[in-house]
């Protein structure tokens, strides 16, 4: 499908140069490739947002504290084992 877009002269010149380097007569293929990449990136970003938003509410308010306590406990146990291992 043909359409018209407005781009700065500098971008048009760069597209023509890149197209020539690739052996293309015009830059339509380059624009199509850029649009495909952009849309794929936007789709992936949307999927990531959905995954993050799906996590909302899965932890109770006290959960972060409990997790921190478990981490502190694990570090303490590791520190004690390390001291025992080193004969301290």
N, CA, C and O atoms as a CHARMM CRD file, in Angstrom:
* protein
*
  352
    1    1 UNK  N      0.83500  -1.16800   0.00000 PROA 1      0.00000
    2    1 UNK  CA     0.00000   0.00000   0.00000 PROA 1      0.00000
    3    1 UNK  C      0.88600   1.24000   0.00000 PROA 1      0.00000
    4    1 UNK  O      1.87000   1.31800   0.73500 PROA 1      0.00000
    5    2 UNK  N      0.53200   2.16900  -0.80700 PROA 2      0.00000
    6    2 UNK  CA     1.30500   3.40600  -0.88200 PROA 2      0.00000
    7    2 UNK  C      0.73200   4.41800   0.10000 PROA 2      0.00000
    8    2 UNK  O     -0.48000   4.49400   0.30400 PROA 2      0.00000
    9    3 UNK  N      1.62100   5.18600   0.69800 PROA 3      0.00000
   10    3 UNK  CA     1.20700   6.25900   1.59400 PROA 3      0.00000
   11    3 UNK  C      2.25000   7.36600   1.53500 PROA 3      0.00000
   12    3 UNK  O      3.34100   7.17300   0.99800 PROA 3      0.00000
   13    4 UNK  N      1.91800   8.49400   2.07200 PROA 4      0.00000
   14    4 UNK  CA     2.84000   9.62600   2.07200 PROA 4      0.00000
   15    4 UNK  C      3.20700   9.95900   3.50800 PROA 4      0.00000
   16    4 UNK  O      2.33900  10.03200   4.37800 PROA 4      0.00000
   17    5 UNK  N      4.48600  10.15700   3.75000 PROA 5      0.00000
   18    5 UNK  CA     4.94900  10.59600   5.06200 PROA 5      0.00000
   19    5 UNK  C      5.86400  11.79400   4.86000 PROA 5      0.00000
   20    5 UNK  O      6.49400  11.94700   3.81300 PROA 5      0.00000
   21    6 UNK  N      5.92500  12.63300   5.87500 PROA 6      0.00000
   22    6 UNK  CA     6.84000  13.77400   5.84200 PROA 6      0.00000
   23    6 UNK  C      8.04100  13.45700   6.71300 PROA 6      0.00000
   24    6 UNK  O      7.89200  13.14300   7.89400 PROA 6      0.00000
   25    7 UNK  N      9.22400  13.53700   6.13700 PROA 7      0.00000
   26    7 UNK  CA    10.46000  13.34600   6.89000 PROA 7      0.00000
   27    7 UNK  C     11.40500  14.48300   6.52700 PROA 7      0.00000
   28    7 UNK  O     11.30000  15.05700   5.44300 PROA 7      0.00000
   29    8 UNK  N     12.32300  14.80900   7.42400 PROA 8      0.00000
   30    8 UNK  CA    13.29200  15.85600   7.12200 PROA 8      0.00000
   31    8 UNK  C     14.18900  15.45800   5.94300 PROA 8      0.00000
   32    8 UNK  O     14.42500  14.27400   5.70300 PROA 8      0.00000
   33    9 UNK  N     14.66900  16.43500   5.23500 PROA 9      0.00000
   34    9 UNK  CA    15.54900  16.19400   4.08500 PROA 9      0.00000
   35    9 UNK  C     16.76100  15.35600   4.46800 PROA 9      0.00000
   36    9 UNK  O     17.20800  14.51200   3.69200 PROA 9      0.00000
   37   10 UNK  N     17.29300  15.59100   5.66900 PROA 10     0.00000
   38   10 UNK  CA    18.48700  14.86300   6.10500 PROA 10     0.00000
   39   10 UNK  C     18.19500  13.36900   6.23300 PROA 10     0.00000
   40   10 UNK  O     19.01400  12.53800   5.84200 PROA 10     0.00000
   41   11 UNK  N     17.02800  13.03200   6.77900 PROA 11     0.00000
   42   11 UNK  CA    16.66500  11.62200   6.91400 PROA 11     0.00000
   43   11 UNK  C     16.45100  10.98000   5.54200 PROA 11     0.00000
   44   11 UNK  O     16.86200   9.84200   5.31400 PROA 11     0.00000
   45   12 UNK  N     15.81600  11.70300   4.64400 PROA 12     0.00000
   46   12 UNK  CA    15.60200  11.18800   3.29200 PROA 12     0.00000
   47   12 UNK  C     16.93700  10.90600   2.62000 PROA 12     0.00000
   48   12 UNK  O     17.10800   9.87600   1.96700 PROA 12     0.00000
   49   13 UNK  N     17.89300  11.83700   2.78600 PROA 13     0.00000
   50   13 UNK  CA    19.21800  11.65800   2.18500 PROA 13     0.00000
   51   13 UNK  C     19.91400  10.43600   2.78200 PROA 13     0.00000
   52   13 UNK  O     20.54000   9.66000   2.06000 PROA 13     0.00000
   53   14 UNK  N     19.80500  10.26600   4.09900 PROA 14     0.00000
   54   14 UNK  CA    20.42600   9.10200   4.74800 PROA 14     0.00000
   55   14 UNK  C     19.77600   7.80700   4.27500 PROA 14     0.00000
   56   14 UNK  O     20.46800   6.81800   4.03300 PROA 14     0.00000
   57   15 UNK  N     18.46000   7.80800   4.14300 PROA 15     0.00000
   58   15 UNK  CA    17.76700   6.61500   3.65100 PROA 15     0.00000
   59   15 UNK  C     18.19400   6.27000   2.23400 PROA 15     0.00000
   60   15 UNK  O     18.43900   5.10500   1.92200 PROA 15     0.00000
   61   16 UNK  N     18.28400   7.27300   1.37800 PROA 16     0.00000
   62   16 UNK  CA    18.71700   7.02300   0.00100 PROA 16     0.00000
   63   16 UNK  C     20.14000   6.47800  -0.04200 PROA 16     0.00000
   64   16 UNK  O     20.44700   5.58100  -0.82700 PROA 16     0.00000
   65   17 UNK  N     21.00400   7.02700   0.80900 PROA 17     0.00000
   66   17 UNK  CA    22.39100   6.56700   0.86500 PROA 17     0.00000
   67   17 UNK  C     22.46100   5.10500   1.33200 PROA 17     0.00000
   68   17 UNK  O     23.16900   4.28900   0.74100 PROA 17     0.00000
   69   18 UNK  N     21.72400   4.79200   2.39200 PROA 18     0.00000
   70   18 UNK  CA    21.72000   3.42500   2.91200 PROA 18     0.00000
   71   18 UNK  C     21.12400   2.45700   1.88700 PROA 18     0.00000
   72   18 UNK  O     21.62000   1.34500   1.70800 PROA 18     0.00000
   73   19 UNK  N     20.06900   2.88900   1.22600 PROA 19     0.00000
   74   19 UNK  CA    19.45200   2.04400   0.20100 PROA 19     0.00000
   75   19 UNK  C     20.44600   1.75200  -0.92000 PROA 19     0.00000
   76   19 UNK  O     20.54100   0.62100  -1.39500 PROA 19     0.00000
   77   20 UNK  N     21.18300   2.77900  -1.33700 PROA 20     0.00000
   78   20 UNK  CA    22.18300   2.58900  -2.39200 PROA 20     0.00000
   79   20 UNK  C     23.25600   1.59900  -1.95000 PROA 20     0.00000
   80   20 UNK  O     23.68600   0.75500  -2.73600 PROA 20     0.00000
   81   21 UNK  N     23.68700   1.70000  -0.70000 PROA 21     0.00000
   82   21 UNK  CA    24.70100   0.77600  -0.18100 PROA 21     0.00000
   83   21 UNK  C     24.19500  -0.66000  -0.18600 PROA 21     0.00000
   84   21 UNK  O     24.97600  -1.59800  -0.34700 PROA 21     0.00000
   85   22 UNK  N     22.89200  -0.82900  -0.01000 PROA 22     0.00000
   86   22 UNK  CA    22.29000  -2.16700  -0.01400 PROA 22     0.00000
   87   22 UNK  C     21.88300  -2.60500  -1.41400 PROA 22     0.00000
   88   22 UNK  O     21.37500  -3.71100  -1.60000 PROA 22     0.00000
   89   23 UNK  N     22.10300  -1.75500  -2.37800 PROA 23     0.00000
   90   23 UNK  CA    21.75200  -2.09800  -3.74500 PROA 23     0.00000
   91   23 UNK  C     20.27300  -1.94300  -4.06300 PROA 23     0.00000
   92   23 UNK  O     19.76700  -2.57000  -4.99400 PROA 23     0.00000
   93   24 UNK  N     19.58300  -1.11600  -3.30100 PROA 24     0.00000
   94   24 UNK  CA    18.16400  -0.88900  -3.50800 PROA 24     0.00000
   95   24 UNK  C     17.96800   0.38400  -4.33400 PROA 24     0.00000
   96   24 UNK  O     18.77700   1.31000  -4.27100 PROA 24     0.00000
   97   25 UNK  N     16.89300   0.41400  -5.09900 PROA 25     0.00000
   98   25 UNK  CA    16.62600   1.59200  -5.93000 PROA 25     0.00000
   99   25 UNK  C     15.95200   2.70500  -5.12800 PROA 25     0.00000
  100   25 UNK  O     16.10000   3.88000  -5.46500 PROA 25     0.00000
  101   26 UNK  N     15.22900   2.36000  -4.09500 PROA 26     0.00000
  102   26 UNK  CA    14.53900   3.34400  -3.26500 PROA 26     0.00000
  103   26 UNK  C     14.65200   2.94400  -1.81300 PROA 26     0.00000
  104   26 UNK  O     15.34400   1.98600  -1.47100 PROA 26     0.00000
  105   27 UNK  N     13.97500   3.67500  -0.97300 PROA 27     0.00000
  106   27 UNK  CA    14.08800   3.38300   0.45900 PROA 27     0.00000
  107   27 UNK  C     12.81300   2.80000   1.06500 PROA 27     0.00000
  108   27 UNK  O     12.69000   2.73300   2.28800 PROA 27     0.00000
  109   28 UNK  N     11.87200   2.38300   0.23800 PROA 28     0.00000
  110   28 UNK  CA    10.62700   1.79100   0.75300 PROA 28     0.00000
  111   28 UNK  C     10.88500   0.56400   1.61900 PROA 28     0.00000
  112   28 UNK  O     10.26000   0.39800   2.66600 PROA 28     0.00000
  113   29 UNK  N     11.80300  -0.29700   1.18500 PROA 29     0.00000
  114   29 UNK  CA    12.11200  -1.50100   1.97500 PROA 29     0.00000
  115   29 UNK  C     12.69900  -1.13200   3.33600 PROA 29     0.00000
  116   29 UNK  O     12.42100  -1.78900   4.34000 PROA 29     0.00000
  117   30 UNK  N     13.50600  -0.08300   3.36000 PROA 30     0.00000
  118   30 UNK  CA    14.09900   0.35900   4.62500 PROA 30     0.00000
  119   30 UNK  C     13.03500   0.89900   5.56800 PROA 30     0.00000
  120   30 UNK  O     13.05700   0.61000   6.76400 PROA 30     0.00000
  121   31 UNK  N     12.11000   1.67700   5.04000 PROA 31     0.00000
  122   31 UNK  CA    11.03300   2.22700   5.86400 PROA 31     0.00000
  123   31 UNK  C     10.15300   1.09700   6.38100 PROA 31     0.00000
  124   31 UNK  O      9.76300   1.10000   7.54800 PROA 31     0.00000
  125   32 UNK  N      9.83800   0.13300   5.52200 PROA 32     0.00000
  126   32 UNK  CA     9.03000  -1.01500   5.92800 PROA 32     0.00000
  127   32 UNK  C      9.73300  -1.78800   7.05300 PROA 32     0.00000
  128   32 UNK  O      9.10400  -2.16900   8.04000 PROA 32     0.00000
  129   33 UNK  N     11.02800  -2.01100   6.89600 PROA 33     0.00000
  130   33 UNK  CA    11.80600  -2.71400   7.92200 PROA 33     0.00000
  131   33 UNK  C     11.79000  -1.94100   9.23800 PROA 33     0.00000
  132   33 UNK  O     11.63800  -2.53100  10.30800 PROA 33     0.00000
  133   34 UNK  N     11.94800  -0.62400   9.15600 PROA 34     0.00000
  134   34 UNK  CA    11.95400   0.20700  10.36800 PROA 34     0.00000
  135   34 UNK  C     10.59800   0.16800  11.06800 PROA 34     0.00000
  136   34 UNK  O     10.52900   0.10400  12.29500 PROA 34     0.00000
  137   35 UNK  N      9.52800   0.20700  10.28900 PROA 35     0.00000
  138   35 UNK  CA     8.18100   0.15000  10.87300 PROA 35     0.00000
  139   35 UNK  C      7.95700  -1.20300  11.53000 PROA 35     0.00000
  140   35 UNK  O      7.39700  -1.26600  12.62500 PROA 35     0.00000
  141   36 UNK  N      8.38200  -2.28800  10.88500 PROA 36     0.00000
  142   36 UNK  CA     8.23200  -3.62500  11.47700 PROA 36     0.00000
  143   36 UNK  C      8.98000  -3.72700  12.80200 PROA 36     0.00000
  144   36 UNK  O      8.45100  -4.26000  13.77700 PROA 36     0.00000
  145   37 UNK  N     10.20200  -3.21800  12.83700 PROA 37     0.00000
  146   37 UNK  CA    10.98700  -3.24500  14.07700 PROA 37     0.00000
  147   37 UNK  C     10.32600  -2.41200  15.16700 PROA 37     0.00000
  148   37 UNK  O     10.26200  -2.82700  16.32400 PROA 37     0.00000
  149   38 UNK  N      9.83700  -1.24200  14.79200 PROA 38     0.00000
  150   38 UNK  CA     9.17900  -0.37100  15.76000 PROA 38     0.00000
  151   38 UNK  C      7.93400  -1.03300  16.33400 PROA 38     0.00000
  152   38 UNK  O      7.72800  -1.03300  17.54800 PROA 38     0.00000
  153   39 UNK  N      7.10800  -1.59600  15.46400 PROA 39     0.00000
  154   39 UNK  CA     5.88000  -2.24200  15.92900 PROA 39     0.00000
  155   39 UNK  C      6.16900  -3.45200  16.80800 PROA 39     0.00000
  156   39 UNK  O      5.47800  -3.67600  17.80200 PROA 39     0.00000
  157   40 UNK  N      7.17600  -4.22700  16.45100 PROA 40     0.00000
  158   40 UNK  CA     7.55400  -5.38700  17.27700 PROA 40     0.00000
  159   40 UNK  C      8.01800  -4.92900  18.64700 PROA 40     0.00000
  160   40 UNK  O      7.65300  -5.51800  19.66400 PROA 40     0.00000
  161   41 UNK  N      8.81700  -3.88600  18.67000 PROA 41     0.00000
  162   41 UNK  CA     9.31000  -3.34500  19.94900 PROA 41     0.00000
  163   41 UNK  C      8.15200  -2.82500  20.79400 PROA 41     0.00000
  164   41 UNK  O      8.10100  -3.07800  21.99700 PROA 41     0.00000
  165   42 UNK  N      7.21900  -2.09900  20.17000 PROA 42     0.00000
  166   42 UNK  CA     6.05800  -1.58000  20.89200 PROA 42     0.00000
  167   42 UNK  C      5.20500  -2.72500  21.43200 PROA 42     0.00000
  168   42 UNK  O      4.70300  -2.64900  22.55400 PROA 42     0.00000
  169   43 UNK  N      5.03900  -3.78300  20.64200 PROA 43     0.00000
  170   43 UNK  CA     4.27000  -4.95100  21.07900 PROA 43     0.00000
  171   43 UNK  C      4.93900  -5.61200  22.28300 PROA 43     0.00000
  172   43 UNK  O      4.27300  -5.94900  23.26200 PROA 43     0.00000
  173   44 UNK  N      6.26000  -5.79600  22.20500 PROA 44     0.00000
  174   44 UNK  CA     6.99100  -6.41800  23.31200 PROA 44     0.00000
  175   44 UNK  C      6.91300  -5.56700  24.57000 PROA 44     0.00000
  176   44 UNK  O      6.77100  -6.09700  25.67200 PROA 44     0.00000
  177   45 UNK  N      7.00300  -4.26700  24.41300 PROA 45     0.00000
  178   45 UNK  CA     6.90500  -3.36900  25.56900 PROA 45     0.00000
  179   45 UNK  C      5.52800  -3.47700  26.20500 PROA 45     0.00000
  180   45 UNK  O      5.40500  -3.49300  27.43000 PROA 45     0.00000
  181   46 UNK  N      4.50700  -3.55000  25.38700 PROA 46     0.00000
  182   46 UNK  CA     3.13700  -3.69000  25.89000 PROA 46     0.00000
  183   46 UNK  C      2.98300  -5.00300  26.64900 PROA 46     0.00000
  184   46 UNK  O      2.34300  -5.03900  27.70100 PROA 46     0.00000
  185   47 UNK  N      3.56400  -6.08100  26.12400 PROA 47     0.00000
  186   47 UNK  CA     3.50300  -7.38000  26.80700 PROA 47     0.00000
  187   47 UNK  C      4.20300  -7.32000  28.16800 PROA 47     0.00000
  188   47 UNK  O      3.70900  -7.86600  29.15400 PROA 47     0.00000
  189   48 UNK  N      5.37300  -6.64300  28.20800 PROA 48     0.00000
  190   48 UNK  CA     6.09200  -6.49700  29.48400 PROA 48     0.00000
  191   48 UNK  C      5.25100  -5.72600  30.49300 PROA 48     0.00000
  192   48 UNK  O      5.19800  -6.09300  31.66700 PROA 48     0.00000
  193   49 UNK  N      4.59900  -4.66600  30.04600 PROA 49     0.00000
  194   49 UNK  CA     3.74800  -3.88000  30.94400 PROA 49     0.00000
  195   49 UNK  C      2.61700  -4.74100  31.48300 PROA 49     0.00000
  196   49 UNK  O      2.29800  -4.67800  32.67000 PROA 49     0.00000
  197   50 UNK  N      2.00800  -5.54400  30.61700 PROA 50     0.00000
  198   50 UNK  CA     0.92200  -6.42300  31.04700 PROA 50     0.00000
  199   50 UNK  C      1.40300  -7.40200  32.11400 PROA 50     0.00000
  200   50 UNK  O      0.70200  -7.65200  33.09400 PROA 50     0.00000
  201   51 UNK  N      2.60600  -7.95600  31.91900 PROA 51     0.00000
  202   51 UNK  CA     3.14200  -8.90500  32.89600 PROA 51     0.00000
  203   51 UNK  C      3.38700  -8.23000  34.23800 PROA 51     0.00000
  204   51 UNK  O      3.08900  -8.80200  35.28700 PROA 51     0.00000
  205   52 UNK  N      3.92200  -7.02800  34.21000 PROA 52     0.00000
  206   52 UNK  CA     4.18300  -6.29800  35.45600 PROA 52     0.00000
  207   52 UNK  C      2.87400  -5.95100  36.15000 PROA 52     0.00000
  208   52 UNK  O      2.74200  -6.13600  37.36000 PROA 52     0.00000
  209   53 UNK  N      1.90500  -5.44700  35.38800 PROA 53     0.00000
  210   53 UNK  CA     0.61900  -5.09200  35.97700 PROA 53     0.00000
  211   53 UNK  C     -0.10900  -6.31200  36.53700 PROA 53     0.00000
  212   53 UNK  O     -0.87600  -6.18900  37.49200 PROA 53     0.00000
  213   54 UNK  N      0.12100  -7.47900  35.95800 PROA 54     0.00000
  214   54 UNK  CA    -0.50200  -8.70300  36.45300 PROA 54     0.00000
  215   54 UNK  C      0.02300  -9.07700  37.83100 PROA 54     0.00000
  216   54 UNK  O     -0.62600  -9.82900  38.55800 PROA 54     0.00000
  217   55 UNK  N      1.17500  -8.56700  38.19200 PROA 55     0.00000
  218   55 UNK  CA     1.76500  -8.87000  39.49500 PROA 55     0.00000
  219   55 UNK  C      1.15300  -8.05100  40.63500 PROA 55     0.00000
  220   55 UNK  O      1.36100  -8.34900  41.81100 PROA 55     0.00000
  221   56 UNK  N      0.39900  -7.02000  40.26800 PROA 56     0.00000
  222   56 UNK  CA    -0.18100  -6.14400  41.28300 PROA 56     0.00000
  223   56 UNK  C     -1.03500  -6.94300  42.25900 PROA 56     0.00000
  224   56 UNK  O     -1.91000  -7.71400  41.86400 PROA 56     0.00000
  225   57 UNK  N     -0.75800  -6.74000  43.53500 PROA 57     0.00000
  226   57 UNK  CA    -1.55900  -7.35700  44.57500 PROA 57     0.00000
  227   57 UNK  C     -1.20800  -8.77900  44.92800 PROA 57     0.00000
  228   57 UNK  O     -1.90900  -9.38700  45.73700 PROA 57     0.00000
  229   58 UNK  N     -0.14600  -9.34700  44.35800 PROA 58     0.00000
  230   58 UNK  CA     0.15500 -10.74700  44.67600 PROA 58     0.00000
  231   58 UNK  C      0.86500 -10.89400  46.01600 PROA 58     0.00000
  232   58 UNK  O      0.90700 -11.98500  46.58300 PROA 58     0.00000
  233   59 UNK  N      1.42600  -9.79400  46.52400 PROA 59     0.00000
  234   59 UNK  CA     2.05600  -9.83200  47.83800 PROA 59     0.00000
  235   59 UNK  C      1.19800  -9.05600  48.82500 PROA 59     0.00000
  236   59 UNK  O      0.65200  -7.99900  48.50600 PROA 59     0.00000
  237   60 UNK  N      1.09200  -9.59600  50.01200 PROA 60     0.00000
  238   60 UNK  CA     0.42100  -8.86200  51.08400 PROA 60     0.00000
  239   60 UNK  C      1.36100  -7.75200  51.55200 PROA 60     0.00000
  240   60 UNK  O      2.55500  -7.76900  51.25400 PROA 60     0.00000
  241   61 UNK  N      0.81300  -6.80000  52.27800 PROA 61     0.00000
  242   61 UNK  CA     1.63400  -5.65800  52.70200 PROA 61     0.00000
  243   61 UNK  C      2.82800  -6.08200  53.55200 PROA 61     0.00000
  244   61 UNK  O      3.89200  -5.46600  53.48100 PROA 61     0.00000
  245   62 UNK  N      2.65700  -7.13200  54.35600 PROA 62     0.00000
  246   62 UNK  CA     3.75800  -7.54300  55.23200 PROA 62     0.00000
  247   62 UNK  C      4.79700  -8.40000  54.50400 PROA 62     0.00000
  248   62 UNK  O      5.87800  -8.64200  55.04300 PROA 62     0.00000
  249   63 UNK  N      4.49900  -8.84600  53.33300 PROA 63     0.00000
  250   63 UNK  CA     5.40700  -9.73300  52.61900 PROA 63     0.00000
  251   63 UNK  C      6.81000  -9.16700  52.41900 PROA 63     0.00000
  252   63 UNK  O      7.77300  -9.89900  52.64400 PROA 63     0.00000
  253   64 UNK  N      6.98300  -7.91700  52.01200 PROA 64     0.00000
  254   64 UNK  CA     8.35600  -7.40800  51.85600 PROA 64     0.00000
  255   64 UNK  C      9.16900  -7.49500  53.15100 PROA 64     0.00000
  256   64 UNK  O     10.36200  -7.79500  53.12400 PROA 64     0.00000
  257   65 UNK  N      8.50800  -7.22900  54.28500 PROA 65     0.00000
  258   65 UNK  CA     9.22200  -7.34500  55.56400 PROA 65     0.00000
  259   65 UNK  C      9.62900  -8.78900  55.82100 PROA 65     0.00000
  260   65 UNK  O     10.75100  -9.05500  56.25000 PROA 65     0.00000
  261   66 UNK  N      8.73300  -9.70700  55.56300 PROA 66     0.00000
  262   66 UNK  CA     9.04100 -11.11900  55.77100 PROA 66     0.00000
  263   66 UNK  C     10.17100 -11.56300  54.84900 PROA 66     0.00000
  264   66 UNK  O     11.03200 -12.34600  55.25200 PROA 66     0.00000
  265   67 UNK  N     10.17100 -11.07400  53.63600 PROA 67     0.00000
  266   67 UNK  CA    11.24400 -11.41700  52.70500 PROA 67     0.00000
  267   67 UNK  C     12.56800 -10.86500  53.20600 PROA 67     0.00000
  268   67 UNK  O     13.58200 -11.56300  53.17500 PROA 67     0.00000
  269   68 UNK  N     12.57100  -9.62200  53.66700 PROA 68     0.00000
  270   68 UNK  CA    13.80600  -9.03100  54.20800 PROA 68     0.00000
  271   68 UNK  C     14.30100  -9.80000  55.42400 PROA 68     0.00000
  272   68 UNK  O     15.50400 -10.00200  55.58900 PROA 68     0.00000
  273   69 UNK  N     13.37200 -10.22900  56.27400 PROA 69     0.00000
  274   69 UNK  CA    13.76900 -11.01800  57.44500 PROA 69     0.00000
  275   69 UNK  C     14.39000 -12.34700  57.01900 PROA 69     0.00000
  276   69 UNK  O     15.38400 -12.78600  57.59600 PROA 69     0.00000
  277   70 UNK  N     13.80500 -12.97800  56.01700 PROA 70     0.00000
  278   70 UNK  CA    14.34000 -14.24800  55.52400 PROA 70     0.00000
  279   70 UNK  C     15.72600 -14.05100  54.91900 PROA 70     0.00000
  280   70 UNK  O     16.61500 -14.88400  55.10100 PROA 70     0.00000
  281   71 UNK  N     15.90200 -12.95900  54.20900 PROA 71     0.00000
  282   71 UNK  CA    17.22100 -12.66100  53.62700 PROA 71     0.00000
  283   71 UNK  C     18.23700 -12.42100  54.73300 PROA 71     0.00000
  284   71 UNK  O     19.34900 -12.94700  54.68400 PROA 71     0.00000
  285   72 UNK  N     17.85400 -11.61800  55.74100 PROA 72     0.00000
  286   72 UNK  CA    18.76300 -11.35700  56.86600 PROA 72     0.00000
  287   72 UNK  C     19.11800 -12.64400  57.58900 PROA 72     0.00000
  288   72 UNK  O     20.26800 -12.84600  57.97900 PROA 72     0.00000
  289   73 UNK  N     18.12900 -13.52000  57.77000 PROA 73     0.00000
  290   73 UNK  CA    18.36600 -14.79600  58.43400 PROA 73     0.00000
  291   73 UNK  C     19.33100 -15.66200  57.62500 PROA 73     0.00000
  292   73 UNK  O     20.22700 -16.29700  58.18100 PROA 73     0.00000
  293   74 UNK  N     19.13600 -15.68000  56.30900 PROA 74     0.00000
  294   74 UNK  CA    20.02300 -16.46200  55.44900 PROA 74     0.00000
  295   74 UNK  C     21.44200 -15.92600  55.50100 PROA 74     0.00000
  296   74 UNK  O     22.39800 -16.70000  55.55700 PROA 74     0.00000
  297   75 UNK  N     21.58900 -14.59700  55.48500 PROA 75     0.00000
  298   75 UNK  CA    22.92300 -14.00600  55.58200 PROA 75     0.00000
  299   75 UNK  C     23.57300 -14.34600  56.92100 PROA 75     0.00000
  300   75 UNK  O     24.76600 -14.64700  56.97700 PROA 75     0.00000
  301   76 UNK  N     22.78700 -14.29800  58.00000 PROA 76     0.00000
  302   76 UNK  CA    23.32600 -14.62600  59.32500 PROA 76     0.00000
  303   76 UNK  C     23.78400 -16.07200  59.37900 PROA 76     0.00000
  304   76 UNK  O     24.86400 -16.37300  59.88700 PROA 76     0.00000
  305   77 UNK  N     22.95500 -16.96500  58.85100 PROA 77     0.00000
  306   77 UNK  CA    23.32600 -18.38500  58.84200 PROA 77     0.00000
  307   77 UNK  C     24.56800 -18.59500  58.00000 PROA 77     0.00000
  308   77 UNK  O     25.45500 -19.35500  58.38900 PROA 77     0.00000
  309   78 UNK  N     24.64800 -17.94400  56.86500 PROA 78     0.00000
  310   78 UNK  CA    25.81800 -18.07200  56.00200 PROA 78     0.00000
  311   78 UNK  C     27.04800 -17.53200  56.70700 PROA 78     0.00000
  312   78 UNK  O     28.12300 -18.12700  56.64100 PROA 78     0.00000
  313   79 UNK  N     26.88300 -16.39200  57.38800 PROA 79     0.00000
  314   79 UNK  CA    28.00100 -15.78400  58.10600 PROA 79     0.00000
  315   79 UNK  C     28.49900 -16.72500  59.21000 PROA 79     0.00000
  316   79 UNK  O     29.70600 -16.85700  59.41200 PROA 79     0.00000
  317   80 UNK  N     27.55900 -17.39000  59.93700 PROA 80     0.00000
  318   80 UNK  CA    27.95700 -18.32500  60.99100 PROA 80     0.00000
  319   80 UNK  C     28.68600 -19.52400  60.40200 PROA 80     0.00000
  320   80 UNK  O     29.69300 -19.96000  60.96000 PROA 80     0.00000
  321   81 UNK  N     28.21000 -20.06200  59.30000 PROA 81     0.00000
  322   81 UNK  CA    28.86600 -21.19700  58.65800 PROA 81     0.00000
  323   81 UNK  C     30.26000 -20.79500  58.17800 PROA 81     0.00000
  324   81 UNK  O     31.21500 -21.56500  58.28400 PROA 81     0.00000
  325   82 UNK  N     30.35700 -19.57900  57.65100 PROA 82     0.00000
  326   82 UNK  CA    31.65300 -19.08900  57.17500 PROA 82     0.00000
  327   82 UNK  C     32.62900 -18.95400  58.34600 PROA 82     0.00000
  328   82 UNK  O     33.80800 -19.28500  58.21200 PROA 82     0.00000
  329   83 UNK  N     32.14900 -18.47600  59.47700 PROA 83     0.00000
  330   83 UNK  CA    33.00500 -18.33700  60.64500 PROA 83     0.00000
  331   83 UNK  C     33.45000 -19.70200  61.16000 PROA 83     0.00000
  332   83 UNK  O     34.61600 -19.89200  61.50800 PROA 83     0.00000
  333   84 UNK  N     32.51400 -20.65100  61.20800 PROA 84     0.00000
  334   84 UNK  CA    32.85000 -22.00300  61.65300 PROA 84     0.00000
  335   84 UNK  C     33.88000 -22.63300  60.70400 PROA 84     0.00000
  336   84 UNK  O     34.82700 -23.28500  61.14400 PROA 84     0.00000
  337   85 UNK  N     33.68100 -22.43300  59.43000 PROA 85     0.00000
  338   85 UNK  CA    34.58900 -22.97900  58.42000 PROA 85     0.00000
  339   85 UNK  C     36.00000 -22.40400  58.59400 PROA 85     0.00000
  340   85 UNK  O     36.99400 -23.10500  58.40300 PROA 85     0.00000
  341   86 UNK  N     36.07000 -21.13800  58.95200 PROA 86     0.00000
  342   86 UNK  CA    37.36100 -20.48300  59.12100 PROA 86     0.00000
  343   86 UNK  C     37.91000 -20.62400  60.53800 PROA 86     0.00000
  344   86 UNK  O     38.97100 -20.08400  60.84800 PROA 86     0.00000
  345   87 UNK  N     37.18400 -21.35600  61.41000 PROA 87     0.00000
  346   87 UNK  CA    37.66600 -21.59200  62.76200 PROA 87     0.00000
  347   87 UNK  C     37.59100 -20.38200  63.65100 PROA 87     0.00000
  348   87 UNK  O     38.39700 -20.24200  64.57100 PROA 87     0.00000
  349   88 UNK  N     36.65200 -19.51100  63.40300 PROA 88     0.00000
  350   88 UNK  CA    36.50600 -18.29400  64.23500 PROA 88     0.00000
  351   88 UNK  C     35.51500 -18.48100  65.33800 PROA 88     0.00000
  352   88 UNK  O     35.27900 -17.56000  66.11900 PROA 88     0.00000
